[in-house]
Amino acid sequence: MVVSGTGIVSRIGEVIDRKGLKRAEFYNIVPSGTLSNWKTKGQEPGVFTLYKAAVFLGVSVDWLLTGKDSSSALAQDENELLTKYRQLGQKDKDETIGIMDIKINNAKKGVILSNTTVG
């Protein structure tokens, strides 16, 4: 397996664009000069920096390195949900969990949700 700085930087850009994140915020985690060194100078990223990038982006370090997730990694929709959840204030987090609890309870009872039956 070949891991390249160019691939890592490409995947980072992909996630930033897909999630509508601000590059300036990401550059507080990993400076643009560091990304440039990974991409053009072949400098290898440090483990701690990769981890910080992965947490900020809501992806796994495996995915950043290879473009593939390990079997223990979250699915893409779960990562997106987690990323959005982390952006909420505590009151909104509590309300979101309450809504999810209602939907789960309804699903257990076989209540129709979004034109589909669950259960």
N, CA, C and O atoms as a printed pandas DataFrame, in Angstrom:
     atom_number atom_name residue_name chain_id  residue_number  x_coord  y_coord  z_coord
0              1         N          MET        A               1    0.848   -1.166    0.000
1              2        CA          MET        A               1    0.000    0.000    0.000
2              3         C          MET        A               1    0.900    1.237    0.000
3              4         O          MET        A               1    1.849    1.337    0.777
4              5         N          VAL        A               2    0.581    2.159   -0.877
5              6        CA          VAL        A               2    1.346    3.399   -0.975
6              7         C          VAL        A               2    0.554    4.520   -0.314
7              8         O          VAL        A               2   -0.600    4.780   -0.654
8              9         N          VAL        A               3    1.203    5.168    0.629
9             10        CA          VAL        A               3    0.608    6.324    1.295
10            11         C          VAL        A               3    1.385    7.531    0.819
11            12         O          VAL        A               3    2.612    7.565    0.900
12            13         N          SER        A               4    0.659    8.527    0.321
13            14        CA          SER        A               4    1.356    9.721   -0.167
14            15         C          SER        A               4    0.761   10.983    0.438
15            16         O          SER        A               4   -0.434   11.058    0.725
16            17         N          GLY        A               5    1.632   11.974    0.623
17            18        CA          GLY        A               5    1.169   13.261    1.114
18            19         C          GLY        A               5    0.174   13.896    0.177
19            20         O          GLY        A               5   -0.774   14.550    0.611
20            21         N          THR        A               6    0.390   13.702   -1.121
21            22        CA          THR        A               6   -0.535   14.249   -2.118
22            23         C          THR        A               6   -1.936   13.666   -1.923
23            24         O          THR        A               6   -2.929   14.391   -1.990
24            25         N          GLY        A               7   -2.011   12.359   -1.681
25            26        CA          GLY        A               7   -3.302   11.706   -1.469
26            27         C          GLY        A               7   -3.978   12.199   -0.209
27            28         O          GLY        A               7   -5.186   12.432   -0.193
28            29         N          ILE        A               8   -3.193   12.359    0.851
29            30        CA          ILE        A               8   -3.747   12.833    2.115
30            31         C          ILE        A               8   -4.317   14.241    1.954
31            32         O          ILE        A               8   -5.431   14.520    2.397
32            33         N          VAL        A               9   -3.554   15.117    1.324
33            34        CA          VAL        A               9   -4.011   16.502    1.124
34            35         C          VAL        A               9   -5.254   16.531    0.243
35            36         O          VAL        A               9   -6.166   17.325    0.471
36            37         N          SER        A              10   -5.285   15.670   -0.755
37            38        CA          SER        A              10   -6.451   15.585   -1.645
38            39         C          SER        A              10   -7.696   15.153   -0.864
39            40         O          SER        A              10   -8.768   15.735   -1.029
40            41         N          ARG        A              11   -7.553   14.138   -0.020
41            42        CA          ARG        A              11   -8.700   13.664    0.768
42            43         C          ARG        A              11   -9.160   14.732    1.768
43            44         O          ARG        A              11  -10.359   14.893    1.998
44            45         N          ILE        A              12   -8.215   15.455    2.356
45            46        CA          ILE        A              12   -8.581   16.541    3.272
46            47         C          ILE        A              12   -9.422   17.583    2.541
47            48         O          ILE        A              12  -10.460   18.012    3.044
48            49         N          GLY        A              13   -8.975   17.986    1.356
49            50        CA          GLY        A              13   -9.724   18.961    0.559
50            51         C          GLY        A              13  -11.105   18.460    0.186
51            52         O          GLY        A              13  -12.076   19.216    0.180
52            53         N          GLU        A              14  -11.180   17.174   -0.123
53            54        CA          GLU        A              14  -12.455   16.529   -0.471
54            55         C          GLU        A              14  -13.465   16.673    0.669
55            56         O          GLU        A              14  -14.610   17.069    0.450
56            57         N          VAL        A              15  -13.029   16.349    1.878
57            58        CA          VAL        A              15  -13.930   16.401    3.038
58            59         C          VAL        A              15  -14.317   17.836    3.352
59            60         O          VAL        A              15  -15.482   18.118    3.632
60            61         N          ILE        A              16  -13.359   18.740    3.309
61            62        CA          ILE        A              16  -13.653   20.147    3.582
62            63         C          ILE        A              16  -14.715   20.658    2.621
63            64         O          ILE        A              16  -15.654   21.337    3.035
64            65         N          ASP        A              17  -14.571   20.335    1.338
65            66        CA          ASP        A              17  -15.545   20.785    0.341
66            67         C          ASP        A              17  -16.895   20.109    0.528
67            68         O          ASP        A              17  -17.930   20.775    0.477
68            69         N          ARG        A              18  -16.902   18.797    0.743
69            70        CA          ARG        A              18  -18.153   18.044    0.872
70            71         C          ARG        A              18  -18.955   18.505    2.078
71            72         O          ARG        A              18  -20.181   18.589    2.017
72            73         N          LYS        A              19  -18.269   18.803    3.170
73            74        CA          LYS        A              19  -18.953   19.200    4.398
74            75         C          LYS        A              19  -19.146   20.704    4.518
75            76         O          LYS        A              19  -19.760   21.179    5.474
76            77         N          GLY        A              20  -18.628   21.452    3.558
77            78        CA          GLY        A              20  -18.784   22.904    3.597
78            79         C          GLY        A              20  -18.036   23.547    4.752
79            80         O          GLY        A              20  -18.470   24.569    5.285
80            81         N          LEU        A              21  -16.918   22.956    5.138
81            82        CA          LEU        A              21  -16.118   23.503    6.233
82            83         C          LEU        A              21  -15.284   24.675    5.737
83            84         O          LEU        A              21  -15.071   24.835    4.535
84            85         N          LYS        A              22  -14.825   25.474    6.655
85            86        CA          LYS        A              22  -13.996   26.627    6.298
86            87         C          LYS        A              22  -12.536   26.224    6.360
87            88         O          LYS        A              22  -12.063   25.722    7.379
88            89         N          ARG        A              23  -11.834   26.445    5.276
89            90        CA          ARG        A              23  -10.413   26.091    5.222
90            91         C          ARG        A              23   -9.625   26.823    6.305
91            92         O          ARG        A              23   -8.703   26.257    6.892
92            93         N          ALA        A              24   -9.983   28.067    6.569
93            94        CA          ALA        A              24   -9.262   28.849    7.586
94            95         C          ALA        A              24   -9.341   28.159    8.950
95            96         O          ALA        A              24   -8.368   28.171    9.703
96            97         N          GLU        A              25  -10.491   27.560    9.275
97            98        CA          GLU        A              25  -10.621   26.844   10.537
98            99         C          GLU        A              25   -9.737   25.603   10.549
99           100         O          GLU        A              25   -9.121   25.275   11.563
100          101         N          PHE        A              26   -9.682   24.915    9.407
101          102        CA          PHE        A              26   -8.830   23.735    9.328
102          103         C          PHE        A              26   -7.357   24.108    9.453
103          104         O          PHE        A              26   -6.573   23.376   10.059
104          105         N          TYR        A              27   -6.985   25.251    8.878
105          106        CA          TYR        A              27   -5.588   25.688    8.936
106          107         C          TYR        A              27   -5.154   26.014   10.366
107          108         O          TYR        A              27   -3.957   26.087   10.643
108          109         N          ASN        A              28   -6.107   26.209   11.271
109          110        CA          ASN        A              28   -5.759   26.343   12.692
110          111         C          ASN        A              28   -5.334   24.998   13.275
111          112         O          ASN        A              28   -4.602   24.943   14.264
112          113         N          ILE        A              29   -5.799   23.916   12.653
113          114        CA          ILE        A              29   -5.451   22.556   13.076
114          115         C          ILE        A              29   -4.160   22.122   12.383
115          116         O          ILE        A              29   -3.214   21.664   13.024
116          117         N          VAL        A              30   -4.144   22.277   11.064
117          118        CA          VAL        A              30   -2.970   21.933   10.246
118          119         C          VAL        A              30   -2.693   23.136    9.343
119          120         O          VAL        A              30   -3.477   23.410    8.435
120          121         N          PRO        A              31   -1.603   23.851    9.570
121          122        CA          PRO        A              31   -1.296   25.030    8.757
122          123         C          PRO        A              31   -1.156   24.692    7.269
123          124         O          PRO        A              31   -0.714   23.601    6.910
124          125         N          SER        A              32   -1.532   25.627    6.426
125          126        CA          SER        A              32   -1.475   25.400    4.973
126          127         C          SER        A              32   -0.050   25.082    4.519
127          128         O          SER        A              32    0.141   24.312    3.577
128          129         N          GLY        A              33    0.951   25.669    5.179
129          130        CA          GLY        A              33    2.343   25.372    4.824
130          131         C          GLY        A              33    2.705   23.915    5.081
131          132         O          GLY        A              33    3.476   23.312    4.334
132          133         N          THR        A              34    2.139   23.360    6.146
133          134        CA          THR        A              34    2.363   21.944    6.454
134          135         C          THR        A              34    1.760   21.067    5.367
135          136         O          THR        A              34    2.384   20.107    4.915
136          137         N          LEU        A              35    0.538   21.404    4.951
137          138        CA          LEU        A              35   -0.106   20.649    3.868
138          139         C          LEU        A              35    0.729   20.727    2.593
139          140         O          LEU        A              35    0.893   19.739    1.877
140          141         N          SER        A              36    1.242   21.901    2.331
141          142        CA          SER        A              36    2.087   22.096    1.147
142          143         C          SER        A              36    3.334   21.218    1.228
143          144         O          SER        A              36    3.733   20.618    0.230
144          145         N          ASN        A              37    3.945   21.140    2.396
145          146        CA          ASN        A              37    5.128   20.288    2.569
146          147         C          ASN        A              37    4.793   18.810    2.359
147          148         O          ASN        A              37    5.595   18.067    1.793
148          149         N          TRP        A              38    3.623   18.386    2.808
149          150        CA          TRP        A              38    3.207   16.995    2.593
150          151         C          TRP        A              38    3.044   16.722    1.111
151          152         O          TRP        A              38    3.448   15.676    0.601
152          153         N          LYS        A              39    2.437   17.697    0.427
153          154        CA          LYS        A              39    2.091   17.492   -0.976
154          155         C          LYS        A              39    3.291   17.639   -1.914
155          156         O          LYS        A              39    3.471   16.817   -2.812
156          157         N          THR        A              40    4.095   18.650   -1.725
157          158        CA          THR        A              40    5.141   18.945   -2.709
158          159         C          THR        A              40    6.538   18.498   -2.307
159          160         O          THR        A              40    7.380   18.240   -3.168
160          161         N          LYS        A              41    6.792   18.403   -1.000
161          162        CA          LYS        A              41    8.146   18.062   -0.561
162          163         C          LYS        A              41    8.265   16.634   -0.050
163          164         O          LYS        A              41    9.346   16.199    0.349
164          165         N          GLY        A              42    7.153   15.908   -0.063
165          166        CA          GLY        A              42    7.186   14.524    0.388
166          167         C          GLY        A              42    7.377   14.359    1.882
167          168         O          GLY        A              42    7.711   13.273    2.355
168          169         N          GLN        A              43    7.165   15.432    2.625
169          170        CA          GLN        A              43    7.296   15.348    4.082
170          171         C          GLN        A              43    6.185   14.457    4.635
171          172         O          GLN        A              43    5.032   14.569    4.220
172          173         N          GLU        A              44    6.529   13.582    5.561
173          174        CA          GLU        A              44    5.537   12.682    6.146
174          175         C          GLU        A              44    4.825   13.356    7.310
175          176         O          GLU        A              44    5.464   13.968    8.166
176          177         N          PRO        A              45    3.498   13.241    7.340
177          178        CA          PRO        A              45    2.752   13.842    8.451
178          179         C          PRO        A              45    3.009   13.095    9.750
179          180         O          PRO        A              45    3.196   11.878    9.754
180          181         N          GLY        A              46    3.016   13.833   10.843
181          182        CA          GLY        A              46    3.152   13.211   12.153
182          183         C          GLY        A              46    1.829   12.609   12.603
183          184         O          GLY        A              46    0.759   13.047   12.178
184          185         N          VAL        A              47    1.910   11.619   13.451
185          186        CA          VAL        A              47    0.723   10.915   13.931
186          187         C          VAL        A              47   -0.232   11.866   14.647
187          188         O          VAL        A              47   -1.437   11.826   14.402
188          189         N          PHE        A              48    0.284   12.712   15.518
189          190        CA          PHE        A              48   -0.567   13.623   16.273
190          191         C          PHE        A              48   -1.289   14.596   15.342
191          192         O          PHE        A              48   -2.466   14.891   15.543
192          193         N          THR        A              49   -0.588   15.090   14.330
193          194        CA          THR        A              49   -1.205   16.018   13.382
194          195         C          THR        A              49   -2.290   15.316   12.574
195          196         O          THR        A              49   -3.361   15.880   12.351
196          197         N          LEU        A              50   -2.021   14.090   12.134
197          198        CA          LEU        A              50   -3.042   13.322   11.408
198          199         C          LEU        A              50   -4.270   13.084   12.282
199          200         O          LEU        A              50   -5.403   13.182   11.812
200          201         N          TYR        A              51   -4.039   12.774   13.543
201          202        CA          TYR        A              51   -5.147   12.535   14.452
202          203         C          TYR        A              51   -5.990   13.795   14.621
203          204         O          TYR        A              51   -7.217   13.735   14.550
204          205         N          LYS        A              52   -5.341   14.934   14.844
205          206        CA          LYS        A              52   -6.079   16.200   14.995
206          207         C          LYS        A              52   -6.885   16.504   13.736
207          208         O          LYS        A              52   -8.031   16.945   13.818
208          209         N          ALA        A              53   -6.284   16.268   12.575
209          210        CA          ALA        A              53   -6.993   16.509   11.308
210          211         C          ALA        A              53   -8.200   15.590   11.190
211          212         O          ALA        A              53   -9.284   16.032   10.807
212          213         N          ALA        A              54   -8.020   14.317   11.515
213          214        CA          ALA        A              54   -9.114   13.347   11.413
214          215         C          ALA        A              54  -10.269   13.704   12.337
215          216         O          ALA        A              54  -11.432   13.616   11.940
216          217         N          VAL        A              55   -9.959   14.105   13.564
217          218        CA          VAL        A              55  -11.007   14.477   14.516
218          219         C          VAL        A              55  -11.768   15.701   14.008
219          220         O          VAL        A              55  -12.999   15.721   14.032
220          221         N          PHE        A              56  -11.048   16.708   13.554
221          222        CA          PHE        A              56  -11.702   17.920   13.051
222          223         C          PHE        A              56  -12.604   17.594   11.866
223          224         O          PHE        A              56  -13.716   18.114   11.766
224          225         N          LEU        A              57  -12.128   16.736   10.972
225          226        CA          LEU        A              57  -12.887   16.421    9.758
226          227         C          LEU        A              57  -13.963   15.366    9.980
227          228         O          LEU        A              57  -14.847   15.201    9.139
228          229         N          GLY        A              58  -13.901   14.652   11.094
229          230        CA          GLY        A              58  -14.879   13.594   11.355
230          231         C          GLY        A              58  -14.645   12.358   10.511
231          232         O          GLY        A              58  -15.595   11.690   10.104
232          233         N          VAL        A              59  -13.382   12.049   10.244
233          234        CA          VAL        A              59  -13.022   10.858    9.478
234          235         C          VAL        A              59  -11.995   10.067   10.276
235          236         O          VAL        A              59  -11.505   10.542   11.300
236          237         N          SER        A              60  -11.667    8.871    9.819
237          238        CA          SER        A              60  -10.660    8.074   10.511
238          239         C          SER        A              60   -9.266    8.402    9.978
239          240         O          SER        A              60   -9.112    8.878    8.853
240          241         N          VAL        A              61   -8.266    8.142   10.798
241          242        CA          VAL        A              61   -6.882    8.315   10.358
242          243         C          VAL        A              61   -6.604    7.344    9.209
243          244         O          VAL        A              61   -5.897    7.687    8.261
244          245         N          ASP        A              62   -7.161    6.133    9.294
245          246        CA          ASP        A              62   -7.007    5.165    8.196
246          247         C          ASP        A              62   -7.458    5.767    6.874
247          248         O          ASP        A              62   -6.778    5.651    5.855
248          249         N          TRP        A              63   -8.619    6.412    6.912
249          250        CA          TRP        A              63   -9.144    6.981    5.674
250          251         C          TRP        A              63   -8.246    8.106    5.171
251          252         O          TRP        A              63   -7.994    8.200    3.970
252          253         N          LEU        A              64   -7.763    8.954    6.064
253          254        CA          LEU        A              64   -6.858   10.022    5.636
254          255         C          LEU        A              64   -5.621    9.443    4.968
255          256         O          LEU        A              64   -5.166    9.955    3.945
256          257         N          LEU        A              65   -5.077    8.379    5.541
257          258        CA          LEU        A              65   -3.846    7.788    5.005
258          259         C          LEU        A              65   -4.059    7.037    3.694
259          260         O          LEU        A              65   -3.249    7.144    2.773
260          261         N          THR        A              66   -5.151    6.277    3.614
261          262        CA          THR        A              66   -5.314    5.339    2.495
262          263         C          THR        A              66   -6.532    5.578    1.613
263          264         O          THR        A              66   -6.594    5.076    0.491
264          265         N          GLY        A              67   -7.491    6.336    2.109
265          266        CA          GLY        A              67   -8.741    6.490    1.364
266          267         C          GLY        A              67   -9.727    5.373    1.664
267          268         O          GLY        A              67  -10.824    5.345    1.108
268          269         N          LYS        A              68   -9.340    4.448    2.547
269          270        CA          LYS        A              68  -10.200    3.325    2.922
270          271         C          LYS        A              68  -10.347    3.326    4.434
271          272         O          LYS        A              68   -9.395    3.614    5.159
272          273         N          ASP        A              69  -11.550    3.000    4.908
273          274        CA          ASP        A              69  -11.791    2.915    6.338
274          275         C          ASP        A              69  -11.584    1.486    6.810
275          276         O          ASP        A              69  -11.849    0.536    6.074
276          277         N          SER        A              70  -11.115    1.339    8.025
277          278        CA          SER        A              70  -11.039    0.013    8.630
278          279         C          SER        A              70  -12.457   -0.406    8.999
279          280         O          SER        A              70  -13.365    0.424    9.032
280          281         N          SER        A              71  -12.641   -1.666    9.270
281          282        CA          SER        A              71  -13.981   -2.168    9.583
282          283         C          SER        A              71  -14.541   -1.562   10.863
283          284         O          SER        A              71  -15.755   -1.569   11.064
284          285         N          SER        A              72  -13.682   -1.040   11.730
285          286        CA          SER        A              72  -14.171   -0.468   12.981
286          287         C          SER        A              72  -14.550    1.000   12.846
287          288         O          SER        A              72  -15.083    1.593   13.784
288          289         N          ALA        A              73  -14.281    1.585   11.692
289          290        CA          ALA        A              73  -14.565    3.009   11.510
290          291         C          ALA        A              73  -16.060    3.230   11.311
291          292         O          ALA        A              73  -16.788    2.330   10.892
292          293         N          LEU        A              74  -16.493    4.431   11.615
293          294        CA          LEU        A              74  -17.888    4.795   11.407
294          295         C          LEU        A              74  -18.188    4.931    9.924
295          296         O          LEU        A              74  -17.310    5.265    9.128
296          297         N          ALA        A              75  -19.431    4.670    9.564
297          298        CA          ALA        A              75  -19.872    4.891    8.192
298          299         C          ALA        A              75  -19.878    6.393    7.912
299          300         O          ALA        A              75  -19.901    7.207    8.835
300          301         N          GLN        A              76  -19.858    6.745    6.637
301          302        CA          GLN        A              76  -19.789    8.160    6.257
302          303         C          GLN        A              76  -20.953    8.948    6.848
303          304         O          GLN        A              76  -20.753   10.052    7.354
304          305         N          ASP        A              77  -22.165    8.399    6.792
305          306        CA          ASP        A              77  -23.307    9.138    7.327
306          307         C          ASP        A              77  -23.204    9.292    8.851
307          308         O          ASP        A              77  -23.660   10.291    9.408
308          309         N          GLU        A              78  -22.608    8.303    9.517
309          310        CA          GLU        A              78  -22.415    8.419   10.960
310          311         C          GLU        A              78  -21.382    9.502   11.280
311          312         O          GLU        A              78  -21.550   10.261   12.234
312          313         N          ASN        A              79  -20.324    9.571   10.488
313          314        CA          ASN        A              79  -19.324   10.627   10.670
314          315         C          ASN        A              79  -19.937   12.006   10.468
315          316         O          ASN        A              79  -19.661   12.932   11.231
316          317         N          GLU        A              80  -20.770   12.141    9.436
317          318        CA          GLU        A              80  -21.410   13.431    9.169
318          319         C          GLU        A              80  -22.342   13.817   10.314
319          320         O          GLU        A              80  -22.384   14.977   10.723
320          321         N          LEU        A              81  -23.082   12.849   10.825
321          322        CA          LEU        A              81  -23.979   13.100   11.946
322          323         C          LEU        A              81  -23.185   13.541   13.177
323          324         O          LEU        A              81  -23.564   14.491   13.862
324          325         N          LEU        A              82  -22.093   12.851   13.447
325          326        CA          LEU        A              82  -21.254   13.195   14.588
326          327         C          LEU        A              82  -20.649   14.588   14.437
327          328         O          LEU        A              82  -20.603   15.355   15.399
328          329         N          THR        A              83  -20.189   14.914   13.243
329          330        CA          THR        A              83  -19.609   16.231   12.992
330          331         C          THR        A              83  -20.641   17.332   13.233
331          332         O          THR        A              83  -20.336   18.347   13.859
332          333         N          LYS        A              84  -21.853   17.130   12.738
333          334        CA          LYS        A              84  -22.906   18.122   12.923
334          335         C          LYS        A              84  -23.298   18.222   14.393
335          336         O          LYS        A              84  -23.508   19.321   14.908
336          337         N          TYR        A              85  -23.396   17.084   15.066
337          338        CA          TYR        A              85  -23.757   17.060   16.483
338          339         C          TYR        A              85  -22.763   17.861   17.308
339          340         O          TYR        A              85  -23.154   18.604   18.208
340          341         N          ARG        A              86  -21.474   17.712   17.003
341          342        CA          ARG        A              86  -20.422   18.412   17.744
342          343         C          ARG        A              86  -20.496   19.920   17.565
343          344         O          ARG        A              86  -19.947   20.661   18.380
344          345         N          GLN        A              87  -21.160   20.386   16.520
345          346        CA          GLN        A              87  -21.274   21.815   16.267
346          347         C          GLN        A              87  -22.410   22.459   17.056
347          348         O          GLN        A              87  -22.515   23.684   17.103
348          349         N          LEU        A              88  -23.258   21.641   17.674
349          350        CA          LEU        A              88  -24.403   22.151   18.418
350          351         C          LEU        A              88  -24.019   22.544   19.829
351          352         O          LEU        A              88  -23.058   22.028   20.400
352          353         N          GLY        A              89  -24.798   23.479   20.385
353          354        CA          GLY        A              89  -24.671   23.811   21.799
354          355         C          GLY        A              89  -25.343   22.727   22.629
355          356         O          GLY        A              89  -26.049   21.879   22.083
356          357         N          GLN        A              90  -25.134   22.743   23.930
357          358        CA          GLN        A              90  -25.658   21.676   24.784
358          359         C          GLN        A              90  -27.178   21.568   24.725
359          360         O          GLN        A              90  -27.711   20.459   24.686
360          361         N          LYS        A              91  -27.889   22.702   24.717
361          362        CA          LYS        A              91  -29.350   22.667   24.663
362          363         C          LYS        A              91  -29.824   21.982   23.383
363          364         O          LYS        A              91  -30.735   21.154   23.417
364          365         N          ASP        A              92  -29.204   22.328   22.257
365          366        CA          ASP        A              92  -29.581   21.711   20.982
366          367         C          ASP        A              92  -29.207   20.227   20.942
367          368         O          ASP        A              92  -29.917   19.423   20.338
368          369         N          LYS        A              93  -28.096   19.868   21.583
369          370        CA          LYS        A              93  -27.716   18.450   21.664
370          371         C          LYS        A              93  -28.781   17.674   22.440
371          372         O          LYS        A              93  -29.188   16.588   22.029
372          373         N          ASP        A              94  -29.229   18.241   23.568
373          374        CA          ASP        A              94  -30.258   17.586   24.377
374          375         C          ASP        A              94  -31.554   17.426   23.596
375          376         O          ASP        A              94  -32.188   16.372   23.654
376          377         N          GLU        A              95  -31.954   18.467   22.862
377          378        CA          GLU        A              95  -33.174   18.394   22.051
378          379         C          GLU        A              95  -33.035   17.350   20.953
379          380         O          GLU        A              95  -33.976   16.605   20.682
380          381         N          THR        A              96  -31.870   17.293   20.322
381          382        CA          THR        A              96  -31.630   16.327   19.248
382          383         C          THR        A              96  -31.727   14.900   19.778
383          384         O          THR        A              96  -32.330   14.039   19.137
384          385         N          ILE        A              97  -31.144   14.649   20.930
385          386        CA          ILE        A              97  -31.218   13.315   21.533
386          387         C          ILE        A              97  -32.665   12.973   21.870
387          388         O          ILE        A              97  -33.091   11.832   21.690
388          389         N          GLY        A              98  -33.427   13.958   22.362
389          390        CA          GLY        A              98  -34.840   13.732   22.657
390          391         C          GLY        A              98  -35.628   13.346   21.415
391          392         O          GLY        A              98  -36.460   12.440   21.462
392          393         N          ILE        A              99  -35.370   14.025   20.310
393          394        CA          ILE        A              99  -36.048   13.707   19.043
394          395         C          ILE        A              99  -35.672   12.299   18.591
395          396         O          ILE        A              99  -36.526   11.537   18.138
396          397         N          MET        A             100  -34.400   11.962   18.716
397          398        CA          MET        A             100  -33.962   10.618   18.319
398          399         C          MET        A             100  -34.618    9.551   19.185
399          400         O          MET        A             100  -35.012    8.500   18.682
400          401         N          ASP        A             101  -34.739    9.815   20.488
401          402        CA          ASP        A             101  -35.394    8.867   21.390
402          403         C          ASP        A             101  -36.843    8.639   20.970
403          404         O          ASP        A             101  -37.317    7.503   20.968
404          405         N          ILE        A             102  -37.541    9.700   20.618
405          406        CA          ILE        A             102  -38.936    9.582   20.168
406          407         C          ILE        A             102  -39.008    8.723   18.910
407          408         O          ILE        A             102  -39.843    7.823   18.821
408          409         N          LYS        A             103  -38.143    8.992   17.944
409          410        CA          LYS        A             103  -38.147    8.232   16.694
410          411         C          LYS        A             103  -37.822    6.756   16.936
411          412         O          LYS        A             103  -38.427    5.880   16.319
412          413         N          ILE        A             104  -36.878    6.481   17.824
413          414        CA          ILE        A             104  -36.516    5.093   18.131
414          415         C          ILE        A             104  -37.679    4.381   18.806
415          416         O          ILE        A             104  -37.989    3.240   18.465
416          417         N          ASN        A             105  -38.320    5.041   19.755
417          418        CA          ASN        A             105  -39.478    4.434   20.429
418          419         C          ASN        A             105  -40.613    4.179   19.456
419          420         O          ASN        A             105  -41.267    3.138   19.518
420          421         N          ASN        A             106  -40.851    5.128   18.553
421          422        CA          ASN        A             106  -41.891    4.932   17.544
422          423         C          ASN        A             106  -41.542    3.773   16.615
423          424         O          ASN        A             106  -42.414    2.992   16.234
424          425         N          ALA        A             107  -40.287    3.667   16.257
425          426        CA          ALA        A             107  -39.847    2.588   15.374
426          427         C          ALA        A             107  -40.050    1.230   16.048
427          428         O          ALA        A             107  -40.445    0.264   15.395
428          429         N          LYS        A             108  -39.783    1.159   17.337
429          430        CA          LYS        A             108  -39.971   -0.094   18.070
430          431         C          LYS        A             108  -41.446   -0.493   18.113
431          432         O          LYS        A             108  -41.777   -1.677   18.161
432          433         N          LYS        A             109  -42.318    0.500   18.096
433          434        CA          LYS        A             109  -43.760    0.236   18.129
434          435         C          LYS        A             109  -44.323   -0.008   16.736
435          436         O          LYS        A             109  -45.503   -0.331   16.602
436          437         N          GLY        A             110  -43.500    0.141   15.690
437          438        CA          GLY        A             110  -43.961   -0.079   14.336
438          439         C          GLY        A             110  -44.679    1.121   13.747
439          440         O          GLY        A             110  -45.401    0.979   12.760
440          441         N          VAL        A             111  -44.499    2.282   14.322
441          442        CA          VAL        A             111  -45.129    3.504   13.826
442          443         C          VAL        A             111  -44.487    3.865   12.497
443          444         O          VAL        A             111  -43.280    3.702   12.318
444          445         N          ILE        A             112  -45.291    4.354   11.571
445          446        CA          ILE        A             112  -44.787    4.725   10.256
446          447         C          ILE        A             112  -43.957    5.989   10.374
447          448         O          ILE        A             112  -44.421    7.009   10.884
448          449         N          LEU        A             113  -42.719    5.911    9.895
449          450        CA          LEU        A             113  -41.803    7.030    9.896
450          451         C          LEU        A             113  -41.399    7.331    8.472
451          452         O          LEU        A             113  -40.894    6.449    7.777
452          453         N          SER        A             114  -41.602    8.528    8.027
453          454        CA          SER        A             114  -41.174    8.951    6.691
454          455         C          SER        A             114  -41.620    7.990    5.612
455          456         O          SER        A             114  -40.827    7.618    4.748
456          457         N          ASN        A             115  -42.862    7.589    5.647
457          458        CA          ASN        A             115  -43.459    6.699    4.649
458          459         C          ASN        A             115  -42.858    5.316    4.613
459          460         O          ASN        A             115  -43.039    4.610    3.621
460          461         N          THR        A             116  -42.142    4.885    5.656
461          462        CA          THR        A             116  -41.638    3.519    5.732
462          463         C          THR        A             116  -41.968    2.965    7.099
463          464         O          THR        A             116  -42.032    3.706    8.080
464          465         N          THR        A             117  -42.178    1.656    7.164
465          466        CA          THR        A             117  -42.448    1.019    8.441
466          467         C          THR        A             117  -41.164    0.406    8.952
467          468         O          THR        A             117  -40.456   -0.284    8.218
468          469         N          VAL        A             118  -40.871    0.656   10.198
469          470        CA          VAL        A             118  -39.680    0.104   10.828
470          471         C          VAL        A             118  -40.126   -0.869   11.904
471          472         O          VAL        A             118  -41.118   -0.615   12.587
472          473         N          GLY        A             119  -39.424   -1.965   12.069
473          474        CA          GLY        A             119  -39.756   -2.879   13.153
474          475         C          GLY        A             119  -39.908   -4.205   12.714
475          476         O          GLY        A             119  -40.190   -5.094   13.518
